[in-house]
């Protein structure tokens, strides 16, 4: 069985905070722990690439400065943890308009990529930060002005996605991986992201394997 490329849109951290009467910091910390759980889950399944949309461009533009500081502080602490205690069997790549992020975040991204990508590992993890599908396509078209590159080679994310899992109950992709998701199967989980369990994720895989994929035929 060929291993899959799976993307997760982890929606619902803020709504979880409001539902439980806790701070955004607590909810985002729980969400970050759940993202780590995704890594461990993917390592034990027939998945060769896991894509996690951690921060959209819209979120980066519209969230308050205080909320972004909370997010970035949690992110940097997680990176420091992964540098101290490495995740086994994974490469880690960051995709998006990273250059627009704060210096401490950019430095954390650089250090983690340097530490994790010296040799090829069984599982590739792509973390999307300050990412939108529209910005990716615009960048790809601009880079193709001389026609020496194909559109695919000009994209930030060069993997075609097999399965997209979105939590939080929304039934849309919200500007995610426009080109790479054209033949992806979609699976929506009504639970907010911090509530999602391994069983929920496995149900998404079970759904995928039951679907007959036609690829436009």
LOTIKE-212128 format. One record per residue: residue in three letters; x, y, z of N, C-alpha, C in turn. Coordinates in steps of 0.02 Angstrom, whole numbers, plus 32768, in hexadecimal, padded with zeros to 4 digits. Layout:
residues N
ALAXYZXYZXYZ;...
***
This chain:
residues 217
UNK802A7FC48000800080008000802C803F8000;UNK801E806B7FD2804580A87FCD803680D68008;UNK806B80F3802480618120805D804381628046;UNK801F818380747FF681BC8063801781FF8074;UNK7FFE82328052800C827880647FCD82928085;UNK7FD082A280C47F9682B780EB7FA182FE8105;UNK7F6E832880FC7F70836C81167F3B8375814C;UNK7F4C839C817F7F1E83A981B67F1683F581BD;UNK7ED8840B81BE7EC8845181CD7EAC84528214;UNK7ED5846582457EC1845D828C7E99849A82A5;UNK7E59849A82977E2F84D482A57E0A84CB82E8;UNK7E028502830D7DD7850183477DF7850F838A;UNK7E368525838B7E57853283CC7E35856B83F2;UNK7E2685A183CF7E0785DB83F27DC085CA8409;UNK7D9A85A783E07D57859483F57D5985638430;UNK7D8D853A84327D96850D846B7DA2853484AB;UNK7DCA856A84A67DD6859484E17D9585B284FA;UNK7D6C85CB84CC7D2C85EA84E07CFD85B684FC;UNK7CFC857B84DF7CD0854684F67CE2852F853D;UNK7D23852B854C7D3A8512858C7D47854985BF;UNK7D42858885AA7D4F85BF85D87D9785C485ED;UNK7DC585B585BF7E0C85B985CD7E2B85EF85A1;UNK7E69860085AE7E8B863485887EA086198543;UNK7EAB864885157EC5863484D47F09861284DB;UNK7F31862A850A7F73860C85147F6C85C18525;UNK7F3E85B285537F33856C85667F1B8542852A;UNK7EEC855F85047ED1853B84CB7F0685308495;UNK7F2E856484877F62855D84557F98852B846C;UNK7FA7852A84AC7FD784F984C67FBC84B284BD;UNK7F7C84A984CA7F5E846784BF7F5F84568475;UNK7F518488844B7F54847C84037F9A846883EC;UNK7FCD848984078012847883F680238431840A;UNK800B841C8444801583D7845A7FF283A6842C;UNK7FB883BA84147F93838F83E57FB7838A83A2;UNK7FD783C0838D7FFF83BC834F8038838A8358;UNK8057838B8392808B835A83A0806E8313839E;UNK8031830B83B7801182C983B3800682B3836B;UNK7FF982E4833F7FF282D582F7803282B682DC;UNK806B82D182F180AB82B782DA80B2826D82ED;UNK80A4825F832C80AB82198344807981EB8321;UNK803C82048316800981DE82F3802081CD82AC;UNK803981FF8288804D81F48242808781C3823D;UNK80B481C4826D80EE8196826C80D8814D826F;UNK809E8141828E808680FC8298805480E68263;UNK8046811182338016810181FE803A810081BB;UNK801680EC8186803480E981438032812F8124;UNK8058815C8142805A81A2812D80A381B4811F;UNK80B081CE80E480F581E280D48100822C80DD;UNK80CA825480D880D0829C80E2809382B58108;UNK80A082DC813C806B82FB816480728346815D;UNK803C8367814A803B83B08140800C83CD8174;UNK802583FD819C7FFC841C81D07FFB846781C4;UNK7FBF848281BA7FB784CA81AF7FB284ED81F2;UNK7FEB8501820C7FEE851B82517FD985648256;UNK7FE5858C82217FD385D382237FC685EB81DD;UNK7F88860281D17F77861C818F7F8D86658189;UNK7F92867C814C7FA286C381407F6C86F0815C;UNK7F2D86DB81557EF6870381717EFC870981BC;UNK7F0C86D181DE7F1586D482267F4F87028239;UNK7F8586FF82147FBF872982227FAE8773821A;UNK7F84878381EA7F7187C881DE7F3D87E28210;UNK7F0F87B682257ED487CD82497ED687C28294;UNK7F00879482AC7F03878982F47F2587C48316;UNK7F1387CF83557F318806837B7F7B87F98387;UNK7FA0882E83957FE8882883A37FF387FA83DF;UNK7FCA880384137FD087DA844F7FC5878F8440;UNK7F93878184177F84873B84077FBD871C83DE;UNK7FD9874383B08011872A8388804E871E83B4;UNK8059874983E48091873E8412808986FD8438;UNK804C86EF844E803E86B08471804E86758443;UNK8035867884058041864283D5808B863783C8;UNK80AF866E83BD80F5866883AB811F865183E7;UNK810D866684238131864E845E812986038468;UNK80EB85EB845D80DF85A384628106857E842C;UNK8106859A83F0812B857B83B88175857483C8;UNK819485AB83DF81DC85AB83EC81EC85798424;UNK81C28575845781CE8545848D81C984FD8474;UNK819A84F08447819584AD842A81D3849C8401;UNK81EB84CC83DA822884C183B3826284B083E1;UNK826984D6841782A084C98447829A84828463;UNK825D846C8470825384288488826A83F58454;UNK825884008414826A83D183DF82B483D283D0;UNK82D6840883E1831F840A83DA834183E48412;UNK832483E7844E834083C28488833383778482;UNK82F68367846E82E18321846A82C383158425;UNK82EB82FA83F982D882F683B282A082C483A7;UNK827382D78379824282A8835F826582778331;UNK825B8237833B827E82058313825C81F982D0;UNK828581F0829C826C81DA825C8247820E8233;UNK8253824E823F822E8282821A825E82B781FF;UNK824C82D181C58267831181AC8232834681B9;UNK8247838381C7821883BA81D5822983F581A7;UNK81F5840C818481FD8445815681C684798165;UNK81D884B8815E81A884EE8168819A85108125;UNK815A851E811A8144853A80DA8117857680E7;UNK811F85AA80C080F785E780C78123862480C1;UNK8106865D80D1812C869C80CE815086A58111;UNK8181867A811B81A68678815B81CB86BA8167;UNK81E086DA813182098717813781E287508159;UNK81A0874B815C8178877F817B816E877481C6;UNK8184873B81DF817A872A822681B087498251;UNK81A4874E829381D5876B82C18218874682BE;UNK824D876982D08290874C82CB8299870D82F5;UNK827A870C8331828286CF835A82628692833A;UNK822B869E8316820A866782F38234865182B7;UNK824D8681829182788670825782B68649826D;UNK82D4865E82A4830F863B82BE82FE85F482D4;UNK82C385EC82F382AE85AA830982A2857C82CD;UNK82838597829982778571825C82B9855A823E;UNK82E985888238832A8577821A834D85408243;UNK834E854882858371851882AF835284D282AA;UNK830F84D082A982EE848F82A782F9846D8263;UNK82F58493822D8301847581EB8349845C81E5;UNK8378848281FF83BE846C81FD83C8842C8225;UNK83A78426825D83B083ED828A838F83AD826E;UNK835883B5824B832F837B82388338836381F0;UNK835A838881C683578379817F839A8368815F;UNK83CA83508187840B833F816B840882FD8144;UNK83DA82D0815783D082918132838582868128;UNK8374825E80F6832E825080E78312821E811A;UNK82D7822E813582B682038167827481E8814A;UNK825681B7816A82198197814F81DD81C6814A;UNK81D781F78177819D8223817881B2826C816F;UNK8193828C813E819E82D48135816582F98157;UNK8176832B81808145835681A0814D839D8183;UNK811783B78169811683FC815080EA8426817E;UNK8108845A819B80E2848881C580D884C8819C;UNK809984DA819280888515816A807E85508199;UNK80A88583819280A685BF81BC809E85FD8190;UNK806E862881A18060866281788058864C8130;UNK802D861B8126802485FB80E57FDD860780CB;UNK7FD78612808A7F97860F80677FA385F28022;UNK7F7285CD80097F7785B17FC67F7C85E77F91;UNK7F59861E7F9B7F5B86557F6B7FA286737F66;UNK7FC086807FA08004869C7FA08035866C7F7F;UNK802C862B7F8B805885F97F6D805285FA7F21;UNK801485FC7F07800B85FD7EBF8027863D7E9F;UNK801C86767EBF803786B57EA5808386B27EA2;UNK80A286977ED680EA868F7ED7810186617E9F;UNK80DD862A7E9580EF85FA7E6180EA86197E1C;UNK80B4863F7E0F80AC865F7DCD80E286937DC1;UNK80F386B97DF5812886EB7DEE816B86CB7DE0;UNK817786917DFF81B7866E7DF581BB864B7DB1;UNK818186477D8F818086267D4D818286577D14;UNK819186957D21819086C77CEB81C086B67CB3;UNK81F886967CC5822886847C91821986407C72;UNK81E3861E7C8A81CB85DF7C6E81FD85A57C74;UNK822F85AD7C9C826085777CA3824A85437CD6;UNK821B85557D01820285277D3481B985157D25;UNK81A684D87D37816084C67D35813D84E57D71;UNK80FA84E87D6D80D585047DA680E284DB7DE4;UNK80E284997DDF80ED846E7E198131847C7E39;UNK816484847E0F81A784907E2A81AD84D47E4C;UNK817F85017E3B818085457E588158854A7E98;UNK813185167EA8810885187EE58134850E7F22;UNK811D85287F5B8140851D7F9A813984D47FB0;UNK80FC84BB7FAB80EC84777FBF80E6844C7F80;UNK8111841C7F78811583F77F3980F583B17F3E;UNK80CF83A67F7180AD83657F7B8063836B7F68;UNK804A833C7F41800283377F377FE383157F74;UNK7FAC83317F8B7F8E83197FCA7F5982E37FBC;UNK7F5C82AD7FE27F2A82787FDC7EEC82858006;UNK7EF7829B80447EC182A380747ECA82E3809C;UNK7E95830B80A07E95834880C97E63833E8102;UNK7E7A8345813F7E4F8340817A7E4983868198;UNK7E0B839E819E7E0083DE81C07DD583D481FD;UNK7DEC83EF82357DC683EC82737D9D842C827C;UNK7D72842D82AE7D4E846A82C07D0B8473829F;UNK7CF7844582737CB4844782577CAB846D8217;UNK7CDB849582027CD484BB81C47CDD848D8188;UNK7CB5849981537CB7846F81177CD5849780DC;UNK7D1284AD80E37D3384D180AD7D7F84CC80B8;UNK7DA584DE80847DEE84DA80887E0E851C8099;UNK7DE9855380917E00859580A97E4585A9808E;UNK7E4E85A0804B7E8B85B8802B7EC7858C803B;UNK7EBB854C80427EF0851D80527F0584F58015;UNK7F4684F480057F6484C77FD47F3984BE7F96;UNK7F2B84F57F737EFB84F57F3D7F0E84C37F06;UNK7F4C84C37EF17F6284967EBC7F6A844E7ED5;UNK7F8884467F0E7F9A84037F277F5E83DB7F3E;UNK7F2683FC7F4B7EEB83DA7F667EB783C97F30;UNK7EC883D17EF17E9683CA7EBC7E7683857EB9;UNK7E9B83517ECD7E7F830D7ECE7E7C82F07F15;UNK7E84831A7F467E8483027F8B7E3D82EE7FA2;UNK7E3A82BB7FCB7DFC82AB7FED7DF782D7802B;UNK7DBA82EE803A7DAF831B80727D8A82F780AA;UNK7DA1830380E77D8082E481217D7B83198158;UNK7D3D8326816E7D31835B819F7D1D833C81E2;UNK7D3D835582167D2F833F825B7D0D8379827F;UNK7CD3836C829D7CAE83A282BE7CCF83B982FF;UNK7CF6838E831E7D1683A1835D7D4883DA8352;UNK7D50840383867D84843683867DC88414838D;UNK7DFC843483727E3C8410836C7E5583F283AE;UNK7E54841683E77E6D83F784257E4483BB843D;UNK7E0983B184207DDE837984347DEA833B8409;UNK7E0E834283D27E16830C83A27E4282D583BF;UNK7E2F829783B37E53825D83CD7E7382368393;UNK7E9F820883A67EBD81DB83747E8781B38350;UNK7E5481A083747E1D817B83557DFB81A4831F;UNK7DF381E5832A7DD6821182F77E02821282B8;UNK7E43821782C37E718219828A7E7181D78264;UNK7E6E81A082897E6C815F82697E2C81558240;UNK7DF5817282587DB7816F82317DBE819381EE;UNK7DE481C981EF7DF281ED81B07E1781C0817F;UNK7E49819C81987E6E816D816D7E4181358154;UNK7E17811B81807DE880E6816C7DBA80FF8135;UNK7DA1813C813B7D77815A81087D9D815E80C6;UNK7DDB817480C97E03817C808C7E0A81398067;UNK7E198105808C7E2580C4806B7DE580A6804E;UNK7DAB80BE80637D6C80A580477D5780C98007;UNK7D7681037FFA7D62812C7FC17D8581147F82;UNK7D5F81107F4C7D7D81027F0A7D9481447EEC;UNK7DD4814B7EE47DF0818A7EC97DF381867E7D;UNK7DD681B97E5C7DD081B77E137E0281E67DF0;UNK7E1C82187E137E4D82467DF67E3482647DB5;UNK7DF482777DB37DD882987D787DC0826A7D42;UNK7DC882287D4C7DB381F87D187D6781F17D16;
***
